[in-house]
Amino acid sequence: MNGEANGNAKQRAALWIGVVFLLGASLGGVFGYHFAARSQADTRLALTEGERRAQKVALLTKEMNLTSEQQKVLDDAIREAQRKIKMVRDASQPQIDAIRGQAREKVRASLTSDQIPKYEAYLKKLDEERKRNAQ
C-alpha cells in the first residue's frame, strides 16, 4: 500500500509540475506579446513625419524595386498627403476639442466629489499622452 501511495504522490507531483510549466509558458507568451506589441507601437509613434515617410518609401522601394525617379514621386506624393491631412486635422481640431469638452463635462456632472480628482488626474494623463503622440 505504501508503494501505491508513493506512486500516486509522484504522479500528482509530476502533474503539478506540468501544470505550473504550462501556466508559466502561457503567461510568458502573453506578456511577451504584450510588451513586444507595446514597444513596437511606441517606436512607431516616436517617428517624425519625415521618418515615417522615409520608411514607407524604403519599404515600397524594396518591395517593388522602384527607380530613383519613382522614389522621388512617391516621396513627394506622401509629403503632399501628409501636408493636406495636417491641414484637415488643424481645421477640425476646434470642433473635436469642443465635443471632447462637452463629453468631459457630462461625465464630471455624474461623478461624486471624491471621484472628480481621480477623473481629472486621468484626463491630465490622457491629454499629456495625446500631446506627446501628436508631436
N, C-alpha and C positions, 0 to 999 in steps of 0.2 A: 504494500500500500504506500509506503514511503517513496518508493521509486516512481509510482504513478503520480503522486502529488508533486514530486520533484520535476517530472516531465511536464505536467500542467503549468507549473511555475515558469519553466523555461519557455514554453510556448507563449504564455502571457507576456513575458518579458520581451520575447522576440517580436510579438505583435505590437507592443507599446513602442519599441524602438522603431519599427516600421512606420507606425502612425506618426511619431514625432518627426521622423525623417521626411515623410511626405508633406506634413504641415510646414516644416521648415523650407522645403524646396518650393512649395506653393507660395508661401509668403515672400520668400526671396524673389521669386519670379514676378509677383505682383508689385512689390516695392521697387525692384529693378526697372520694370517697365515704367512705373510712375515717375521715378526720378530721371530716367533717360528721356522720356517724353517732355518732362518739365524743363530739363536743361536744353533740349533741342528748341523748345518754344522760346526760352529766354535768349538763346543765341539768335534766333530769327528776329526777335523784337529789338535786339540791340543794334541791328544793322541800320545804316543810314539809307536814304532813298537811292543814292548813287551806288552803294554797296549791293543793295538788293537788285538794282538794275544790272550791274556788272555780273552778278551771279546768274541772272536769267539769260543774259547774252552768252556767257560762258557755257551754260548748260545746253542752250539751243545750238551753239556753235559746235559743241562736241556731238550732240545727238544728230544734227542734220548736216554737219560738215559745211558750215556757212563760209563764204568767202569774206574777205575783209570789208568789201563794199556792202554785202548783206548784213554784216555785223553792225556797220555804221547805221544802216537804215533801221535795223531792229532797235539799236540803242536810242536813236532819235525818236522812233515811234513810242517806245516805252517812256522816255523822258517827257514827251508831249502829253501822253496819257496821264502820267503822274502829276504834271502841272495842272491839267484840267480837273482831275479828281480832287486835288487840293483846293482848287477854286470852288468847286461844288461843296466840299466839306466846310470851307470857311464861310460860304454864303448861308449854309443851312445850320451852322453851329448855334446861332442865337435861338433859333426855333427849338433845337434839340435841348439846349440849356433850359429854356422855359418849360418844356414838357417834363424834363427831369426835375426841375424845381417844384412843379405842381405835384408830381408824384411823391416827392420827399415830404412836402407839406401835408399831404393826405396821410402818409404813414406816421409822421410826427403827431398828428391830431389823434391817432388811435393809441399812442403809447402812454404809459404811466410816467410819472416824474422820475422814477428810478430807471426806466428803460431809455429815456431820451439821451442821457450822456453816453450810454453804450452805442446807441444808434449814431450819434454824432461822431464818435471815435471810428466806427465802421465807415461812415461816409468820408471822413478825412483820409483814411487809409485807401479807400476806393478812388478818391479824387487824385491822391498822390500817384497811385499806380496808373491811372488814366493819363495823367500829365507826363509821367515817365515814358509810357508807351507811345505817346504822340510825338516825342522828340526823336 
